[in-house]
Amino acid sequence: MIASLSPKASLIVGILIPLVITVFTGYNAKAVGYSFFVGLAFWVISGLIQGAMGSSGDKIRAHYYSTPENDRTERSRWASTFFYIGLPGMIMGLVYLYNGWF
């Protein structure tokens, strides 16, 4: 399953996603933009799963201590997998944006 992917395998999946987008849309600025937003979506999902987008520190802390250790471990594994899948698209989009071609 996806949660059992190693960081290397997640990065490979993350690299394949922009390549597939590029093949289907043709190599242009839109493909890089799509890859960036797909990477951003994976990072947002990662933050939501991890609980990093909570409203206040008290709520985050209370939620952290009220969940069992194995649930936190599983959530962290899912969050890191989604983070690594989104990383190549984000890097590609940021490099493209920094160079002024976006």
Number of C-alpha atoms within 10 A of each C-alpha: 4 11 15 12 17 14 16 12 15 23 21 14 18 25 19 15 19 23 18 13 17 18 11 10 14 12 12 10 15 14 20 26 20 17 27 24 16 21 27 18 16 23 22 18 17 25 18 14 19 20 17 13 12 14 9 9 10 10 11 15 11 10 12 15 10 9 10 9 11 9 11 15 12 15 18 18 21 19 23 22 26 27 24 25 27 30 21 23 28 23 14 18 24 16 14 16 14 10 9 8 10 14
